Amino acid sequence: MSHASRRANREELKAQRKERNRAQKALRCRLEQEDTPRKPHATTLNGKSRYRSTEEEGEARTEAAWEQLKVLRAKLPFLLKRFAAIPDPRNPKKTKHKLTVLLLYGILSFVLQMASSREATREMSRPMFWENLRRFFPELEAVPHHDTLKRLLVELDIGELESIHLELVQRWIRQKKFLRFLVDNCYPIAVDGTQKICRDELWAEECLQRTFNKGETPVAVYDRPEGRRPADGTGGIRGAGADRAATAARYDLGRPQPTVSLGQRHRVRVRTLSGELTKIVKDTGMRGLIRFVRESIAGPWLDAEWLREKLAAPFQLRLT
């Protein structure tokens, strides 16, 4: 038995696009009347590479990889000690990889932003990639399969990993590592999720739009962009599974909150980077920086002698 398609046809898509453009135009007109300055959008560099030789590019890639992975390298003794205390639910007679090695492998696949488990298995198992990773982390004995990590995480108590994460963040806060991240004497927190808090009206051009109840009266809701929040109180806020008052009380939206713009969030990230990484972020953005580091580890770019000297010398982790 065939069912009616729920996909919007061409005319409905055009109508939605026109309505979105109309709402954005009305928002721009209102902001112009209120003399609200519009901040420019960040764009990637549209130009040739600034590296003049392979030696210069190799030095930049080595420094970028070191700056990105030295945070994990500095906290590795703490992580290995806490990981070793987690009970291993696997059969010891059938265990090939240590629990600490698997968890460290999972952290690296997350830090390097592997898109999927198959991509992590394919990319991180390449000989050059694994050899370069072992320059930073000699504790990695053999490359595991990502399915092995997934089977471990199914049986593992996730609460143990959450407690380690919280303990690490609390240690950094006590050591005042995040002082430069303060915005109006508050720590900005980004929540990864969509439609957690949404509004009935378009209040920023970066908002995402979603229409539901298509069978009855269509209702459009707008998700806030990452790092942004409305300047007013609780008006227009929707909560999933709760009324607006309960949602406002839960998130304490009634009292004034500092507004963190996209530009402020970008500057907070850039302020903690070295000179070379700052140039890369300004040219390609944060995602471009991670891609730059991944390509550096995957290729024969890294200076092994320079990295050996860096690992042997004592260094202080500075996030401030």
Secondary structure as GFF3:
##gff-version 3
##sequence-region A 1 320
A	DSSP	alpha_helix	10	33	.	.	.	ID=ss1
A	DSSP	alpha_helix	54	74	.	.	.	ID=ss2
A	DSSP	alpha_helix	76	84	.	.	.	ID=ss3
A	DSSP	three_ten_helix	92	94	.	.	.	ID=ss4
A	DSSP	alpha_helix	99	111	.	.	.	ID=ss5
A	DSSP	alpha_helix	117	124	.	.	.	ID=ss6
A	DSSP	alpha_helix	127	136	.	.	.	ID=ss7
A	DSSP	alpha_helix	146	155	.	.	.	ID=ss8
A	DSSP	alpha_helix	158	174	.	.	.	ID=ss9
A	DSSP	three_ten_helix	179	181	.	.	.	ID=ss10
A	DSSP	beta_strand	197	199	.	.	.	ID=ss11
A	DSSP	beta_strand	208	212	.	.	.	ID=ss12
A	DSSP	beta_strand	219	223	.	.	.	ID=ss13
A	DSSP	beta_strand	237	239	.	.	.	ID=ss14
A	DSSP	alpha_helix	244	251	.	.	.	ID=ss15
A	DSSP	alpha_helix	262	271	.	.	.	ID=ss16
A	DSSP	alpha_helix	275	298	.	.	.	ID=ss17
A	DSSP	alpha_helix	304	312	.	.	.	ID=ss18
###
